[in-house]
């Protein structure tokens, strides 16, 4: 299905380095008038990916919607590059040499969009994959529980974990090390922070995401989608996320692993559509 694609950029505040945030807005040719109710999707990629990685999923998702009795219920979908990924990394090349990128810089981009007036009004559904699930969970920070910016939050292979499991997962080693040769007492992470920063978000984000997830579960329908093949998220991690919290639904995409958007975009679209169909009956205007 051919989608209309519009590109936007927003410049962040000096407090966040003045980063430039790159967005793409997707909709079909029969876009509903702005006054009509419908769903507005916000999608965030994981580490090492980019906003366009959602396009195969969106093509299947819009096709499912078009062929259903709920045709026209998806008003638009917004995807953003992390400022140090994809087009964002190109635009922010000079700034990234001067700042240490962490999750608040990504979250700031979503806050910019939410307050920009660019988004259509509707039921806002946030969809995050891997570390993107942490960023969209943290994007609810600053909002009271009774007025969160999203109507539903869908976490695809979320990587947030509690502190006790994080210590077990990432492991510790005794000091001194090559990185800290002068530290003689205590322990440090087995993998130096600088090396982890190359490919992973800071650990504080995973902890903060889990804490915020725990806070919002009682106020917001949260849905979890996993790949059947456990090549990253273990049963122990899954149980820590939704085993002790009330979530609206848990689904599995057969045959897929952690990289579901790339491995099986059609299967992921079907899982997302199952959740979204249920939200259509709840549409009563925007939460914004």
QUIWO-V838261 format. One record per residue. N is the residue number from 1. SS is DSSP state (hx for helix, st for strand, lp for the rest). OMEGA is omega in whole degrees, -180 to 180 (none if undefined). Layout:
N,SS,OMEGA + N,SS,OMEGA
This chain:
1,lp,-179 + 2,lp,-179 + 3,lp,171 + 4,st,-177 + 5,st,177 + 6,st,-180 + 7,st,180 + 8,st,172 + 9,st,177 + 10,st,179 + 11,st,-178 + 12,lp,-178 + 13,lp,178 + 14,hx,180 + 15,hx,179 + 16,hx,173 + 17,lp,-178 + 18,lp,-179 + 19,lp,176 + 20,st,-177 + 21,st,-176 + 22,st,-180 + 23,st,166 + 24,st,179 + 25,st,-178 + 26,st,173 + 27,st,177 + 28,lp,-174 + 29,lp,180 + 30,lp,-178 + 31,lp,-180 + 32,lp,173 + 33,lp,-176 + 34,lp,-177 + 35,lp,-177 + 36,lp,177 + 37,lp,180 + 38,lp,-177 + 39,st,173 + 40,st,-176 + 41,st,173 + 42,st,-175 + 43,st,-179 + 44,st,-179 + 45,lp,177 + 46,lp,-179 + 47,lp,178 + 48,lp,-179 + 49,lp,-178 + 50,lp,-173 + 51,hx,-178 + 52,hx,179 + 53,hx,178 + 54,hx,-172 + 55,hx,178 + 56,hx,178 + 57,hx,-178 + 58,hx,178 + 59,hx,177 + 60,hx,-177 + 61,hx,178 + 62,hx,177 + 63,hx,177 + 64,hx,-180 + 65,hx,-178 + 66,hx,-177 + 67,lp,-179 + 68,lp,176 + 69,lp,-179 + 70,lp,-178 + 71,lp,180 + 72,lp,-176 + 73,lp,175 + 74,st,-177 + 75,st,-179 + 76,st,177 + 77,st,-179 + 78,st,175 + 79,st,-179 + 80,st,170 + 81,lp,163 + 82,lp,-175 + 83,lp,178 + 84,lp,178 + 85,lp,173 + 86,hx,179 + 87,hx,179 + 88,hx,180 + 89,hx,179 + 90,hx,-178 + 91,hx,-174 + 92,lp,-174 + 93,hx,-177 + 94,hx,-179 + 95,hx,-177 + 96,hx,175 + 97,lp,-173 + 98,lp,-176 + 99,lp,175 + 100,lp,-176 + 101,lp,174 + 102,lp,-175 + 103,hx,179 + 104,hx,178 + 105,hx,178 + 106,hx,180 + 107,hx,-180 + 108,hx,178 + 109,hx,178 + 110,hx,176 + 111,hx,177 + 112,hx,-180 + 113,hx,-178 + 114,hx,-178 + 115,lp,-172 + 116,lp,-174 + 117,lp,-180 + 118,lp,-176 + 119,lp,171 + 120,lp,179 + 121,lp,-179 + 122,lp,176 + 123,st,-174 + 124,st,180 + 125,st,-179 + 126,st,-176 + 127,st,-179 + 128,st,177 + 129,st,175 + 130,lp,180 + 131,hx,176 + 132,hx,178 + 133,hx,177 + 134,hx,-177 + 135,hx,-179 + 136,hx,173 + 137,hx,179 + 138,hx,177 + 139,lp,176 + 140,lp,177 + 141,lp,180 + 142,lp,177 + 143,lp,176 + 144,lp,-177 + 145,hx,-179 + 146,hx,178 + 147,hx,178 + 148,lp,-175 + 149,lp,-179 + 150,lp,173 + 151,lp,176 + 152,st,176 + 153,st,-179 + 154,st,-177 + 155,st,-180 + 156,st,-177 + 157,lp,-178 + 158,lp,-176 + 159,lp,177 + 160,lp,-179 + 161,lp,179 + 162,lp,-175 + 163,hx,-176 + 164,hx,179 + 165,hx,179 + 166,hx,179 + 167,hx,179 + 168,hx,-176 + 169,hx,-173 + 170,hx,175 + 171,lp,-180 + 172,st,176 + 173,st,-178 + 174,st,171 + 175,lp,2 + 176,lp,175 + 177,lp,177 + 178,lp,-180 + 179,lp,-179 + 180,lp,-174 + 181,lp,-177 + 182,lp,178 + 183,lp,-173 + 184,lp,-176 + 185,lp,176 + 186,lp,-178 + 187,st,175 + 188,st,179 + 189,st,180 + 190,lp,177 + 191,lp,-179 + 192,lp,-178 + 193,hx,-178 + 194,hx,180 + 195,hx,178 + 196,hx,-178 + 197,hx,179 + 198,hx,-174 + 199,hx,-175 + 200,lp,174 + 201,lp,179 + 202,lp,-179 + 203,hx,180 + 204,hx,179 + 205,hx,179 + 206,hx,177 + 207,hx,-180 + 208,hx,178 + 209,hx,180 + 210,hx,179 + 211,hx,-179 + 212,hx,175 + 213,hx,180 + 214,hx,-178 + 215,hx,-171 + 216,hx,-175 + 217,lp,-178 + 218,lp,-176 + 219,lp,-173 + 220,lp,175 + 221,st,179 + 222,st,-178 + 223,st,179 + 224,st,177 + 225,st,-178 + 226,st,170 + 227,st,180 + 228,lp,-179 + 229,lp,-175 + 230,lp,180 + 231,lp,175 + 232,lp,-177 + 233,lp,-177 + 234,lp,175 + 235,hx,-180 + 236,hx,178 + 237,hx,179 + 238,hx,180 + 239,hx,179 + 240,hx,-178 + 241,hx,-175 + 242,hx,179 + 243,hx,-178 + 244,lp,-179 + 245,lp,178 + 246,lp,176 + 247,lp,-175 + 248,lp,180 + 249,st,174 + 250,st,-178 + 251,st,179 + 252,st,176 + 253,st,-174 + 254,lp,174 + 255,lp,-176 + 256,lp,174 + 257,lp,-176 + 258,lp,-176 + 259,lp,-176 + 260,hx,-178 + 261,hx,180 + 262,hx,-175 + 263,hx,-177 + 264,lp,-179 + 265,hx,179 + 266,hx,178 + 267,hx,178 + 268,hx,178 + 269,hx,180 + 270,hx,179 + 271,hx,178 + 272,hx,-178 + 273,hx,177 + 274,hx,177 + 275,hx,-174 + 276,hx,178 + 277,hx,179 + 278,hx,-179 + 279,hx,-178 + 280,hx,-179 + 281,lp,-178 + 282,lp,-174 + 283,lp,178 + 284,lp,-179 + 285,lp,-175 + 286,lp,171 + 287,lp,-178 + 288,lp,none
